[in-house]
């Protein structure tokens, strides 16, 4: 076996699940043996994945990225370089996270104290996109298929399909599943019906989304239990 072949074999160190591609972990990455990495996922150079983190299948973790203790990331996500995702964050599937994004977990950080994160979680639902340099503050959840623009600071829960721009982030319309701006076609008792002019997709924007009363389904389920 050639030296190049030996190095390639060493990089492909895990292969869980049923993906047709093996899991790729760059030799400079620091992946805890207590972390779970799904089949087909790629972890690139100088990244760190901490204890009990769970990353799904076919996800890309870009170079110099930090994934904290017990962070959960779903399938088919793309986490671009130099992103930090701290303990407490639960990310769904098909989520795009641009470079230099931050997901801190302490609302009152001090050098001499650490927040007790036992049982504390917030959620990024499926299909969300974050452009570069976004900061999502602790205890803030983001609804499915929302789009957060470059350098936004998200300090309140974001409803599904919302287009968020600014510092702090404010809603500037609604986007389709494909990420295109939509326009309203009619009002209904349940909410406003929007359509994407590029794809023809129709999305019902619920009243609770417009009025700031949205909460992620996972937190609602926890509250009921």
C-alpha positions, -999 to 999 in steps of 0.1 A, spaced: 0 0 0 14 34 -9 19 62 17 -9 82 1 -33 52 3 -23 46 40 -31 83 48 -65 81 30 -74 49 49 -65 66 82 -88 95 75 -119 74 70 -122 63 106 -159 58 111 -187 44 90 -221 42 109 -255 38 94 -264 31 58 -250 60 38 -231 50 6 -202 72 16 -178 66 45 -174 91 73 -144 114 67 -125 129 96 -94 149 88 -64 138 108 -60 173 124 -96 173 137 -102 167 174 -132 144 177 -141 131 211 -145 93 212 -178 100 230 -192 119 200 -214 102 175 -208 110 138 -232 97 112 -223 79 80 -212 101 51 -204 131 73 -172 150 67 -152 167 95 -125 190 81 -92 202 94 -86 217 128 -122 213 139 -132 201 174 -162 180 183 -168 176 220 -181 149 242 -216 134 235 -222 157 205 -243 140 179 -240 147 142 -262 131 116 -256 116 82 -241 134 52 -233 166 70 -202 188 64 -183 204 93 -160 230 78 -125 237 89 -117 253 123 -153 247 136 -162 241 173 -191 218 182 -198 219 219 -207 192 245 -240 175 237 -247 197 207 -270 179 182 -268 185 144 -291 166 120 -286 151 85 -274 168 54 -263 200 71 -235 223 59 -216 241 87 -191 264 71 -156 272 85 -149 290 117 -183 285 133 -188 279 170 -219 260 182 -221 257 220 -238 234 244 -276 238 244 -280 241 207 -301 215 188 -300 218 150 -323 200 126 -316 186 92 -309 204 59 -296 235 78 -270 258 62 -247 277 86 -224 302 69 -189 310 79 -181 327 112 -215 321 128 -217 320 166 -242 301 188 -232 311 224 -250 297 254 -244 321 284 -267 351 288 -245 366 315 -209 353 308 -183 358 334 -147 345 336 -153 330 370 -187 312 364 -202 288 339 -239 284 332 -256 252 343 -268 237 310 -285 207 325 -317 202 305 -314 236 288 -320 235 250 -330 257 222 -337 247 186 -330 254 150 -356 236 129 -352 219 95 -342 238 64 -330 270 80 -302 291 64 -278 314 82 -256 337 61 -221 346 72 -213 362 105 -247 356 121 -249 355 159 -278 336 175 -281 345 212 -287 319 239 -322 305 244 -334 317 210 -350 292 186 -354 295 148 -383 280 129 -381 258 98 -371 273 65 -363 307 80 -335 327 63 -312 349 85 -292 375 65 -255 383 68 -243 397 101 -277 396 118 -278 393 156 -308 371 165 -321 379 200 -357 367 197 -374 335 185 -377 335 147 -409 320 132 -409 296 102 -402 310 68 -392 344 82 -366 366 64 -345 382 92 -322 411 86 -303 435 108 -289 441 142 -309 431 161 -326 410 135 -361 420 124 -385 403 100 -385 417 65 -410 394 48 -413 357 43 -394 332 21 -403 299 4 -388 265 11 -363 273 -17 -354 306 0 -371 331 -24 -391 360 -12 -429 354 -13 -459 377 -17 -493 375 -1 -522 363 -23 -551 363 2 -560 363 39 -576 333 56 -590 327 91 -559 308 100 -534 333 86 -521 347 53 -515 327 22 -482 335 5 -469 323 -29 -434 321 -43 -433 337 -77 -403 315 -88 -415 281 -77 -452 285 -73 -451 271 -37 -479 282 -14 -472 287 23 -497 296 49 -482 321 74 -500 314 106 -513 342 129 -490 331 157 -460 334 134 -469 370 126 -477 380 162 -445 366 177 -462 337 195 -444 309 177 -425 284 198 -407 253 184 -426 220 186 -398 204 207 -402 230 234 -440 227 233 -437 190 238 -414 195 268 -437 219 284 -467 195 281 -447 166 296 
